[in-house]
Amino acid sequence: MKLVIISGRSGSGKSIALQALEDLGFYAIDNLPAMLLGALVDELRQSPTGPDAIAVSIDARNLPHALQRVPRLLEELRGRQVGYQVIYLTTDARILLERYSTTRRRHPLTRGSSDMTLAEAIESEETALAEIRDLADLIIDTSRLSVHDLRARIAEQVAGHCAAQLTLTVESFGFKRGVPLDADIVFDARCLPNPYWEPQLRSATGQDASIATFLEQYPLVGEMLDDIVGWVERWLPAYRDSHRSYLTVAIGCTGGQHRSVYLAEKLAHHLAQQQPGVRLRHRELGIQTPIPQAPPEPPACKDPKEP
C-alpha cells in the first residue's frame, strides 16, 4: 500500500495536489485528524477490497496538540513497516497575502480569533507546521506554479515516484526573485561574466548556442562547472545512502536567464548519463526539459520509508 501525506501552508495548493492524486486513483481524504492516521491505515490494510494507494491531507486545521504528535505517529508507521511519503507545499508569504486578499477567504487560523491579522496567521501556521516540514520527503514551492503545473508536478514526482531511487532535480533561478523554497543545495553563479551586458545576447537564454559560445570563452566558467559537477558527484552517494527520495540542486544567477540556465543544462545532462531520475527545470523561463535517462535500469520499487 502506498501512503502519501500532503501538508503545507494554507493557500499553497494542497487541495489541488490532493485532487490530482485522487484523479490518479488514490483514495483521498482531506483534513484528516492526525490521531486517526494509524487507525485509517489499519482499517484499509485489513480490508480485502481496500485501496492500494491512499492520499491524506494533514495541516494546521488539526488541533495543535495533534500536530505535535505527527512525528511520533509517522515513526510508529515506519516501525510497523508502513511505507509513506510526506509532501510539503509552501508559498512565499507575500504571495499568500495576495491570494487571500484576492479570494477574500479567511485563513483557517483566523477563524474564531478576532484579533489575529492575516500576516500573523500565515507566520503562526508556518511555525506550527515546522516539524512536519522538517520530515518532508519533498517540498514543492508553488509560488510561481499554475494549477496545471502543480498537477503535473504531483503526477510526475509523487504518483509516479519509485522510492528505491533518488529523484534528482537540477533547477536554474534568478536571485532577484528569491532562492527557490524547495532547493536543498544552492550554487551562486553571479560571479561569472554576464551575457546580459552584450545587447545582441540579452534576449537569448542559456539554452542557446550563442550564450554557450560567450560563456565558454572564459576559463572561469569551465572551472565553476567542474567544481559543481565534482561536488555533486562526491556527495550524491551520501544523500542516496541516507534514504533521501528527492534532492533539488539549484543554480542561480542574477536574472535566471543566462548563466544559471547554461550551468544547469550542463550539470543535468552530465548527471543523467550516470543515473536515472534526473529532471531539469528553469524557474524563470517557466519550462521543464526532459533529460534522456541513463542506460541502467532503475532498481525495483519498494515502499517509501521501508526499513
HELIX and SHEET records of a PDB file:
HELIX    1   1 LYS A   14  ASP A   23  1                                  10    
HELIX    2   2 ALA A   34  LEU A   36  5                                   3    
HELIX    3   3 LEU A   37  GLN A   46  1                                  10    
HELIX    4   4 PRO A   64  GLN A   68  1                                   5    
HELIX    5   5 VAL A   70  GLY A   79  1                                  10    
HELIX    6   6 ALA A   93  THR A  103  1                                  11    
HELIX    7   7 PRO A  108  THR A  110  5                                   3    
HELIX    8   8 LEU A  118  ALA A  128  1                                  11    
HELIX    9   9 ALA A  130  LEU A  135  1                                   6    
HELIX   10  10 VAL A  147  ARG A  153  1                                   7    
HELIX   11  11 ILE A  154  ALA A  159  3                                   6    
HELIX   12  12 PHE A  175  ARG A  177  5                                   3    
HELIX   13  13 PRO A  195  TRP A  197  5                                   3    
HELIX   14  14 PRO A  199  LEU A  201  5                                   3    
HELIX   15  15 ALA A  209  GLU A  216  1                                   8    
HELIX   16  16 PRO A  219  ASP A  241  1                                  23    
HELIX   17  17 ARG A  259  ALA A  272  1                                  14    
SHEET    1   A 5 TYR A  27  ILE A  29  0                                        
SHEET    2   A 5 ALA A  53  SER A  57  1                                        
SHEET    3   A 5 LYS A   2  GLY A   8  1                                        
SHEET    4   A 5 TYR A  84  THR A  90  1                                        
SHEET    5   A 5 LEU A 138  ASP A 141  1                                        
SHEET    1   B 5 ILE A 185  ASP A 188  0                                        
SHEET    2   B 5 TYR A 246  CYS A 253  1                                        
SHEET    3   B 5 THR A 167  GLY A 174  1                                        
SHEET    4   B 5 VAL A 278  HIS A 282  1                                        
SHEET    5   B 5 ILE A 287  THR A 289 -1                                        
END                                                                             
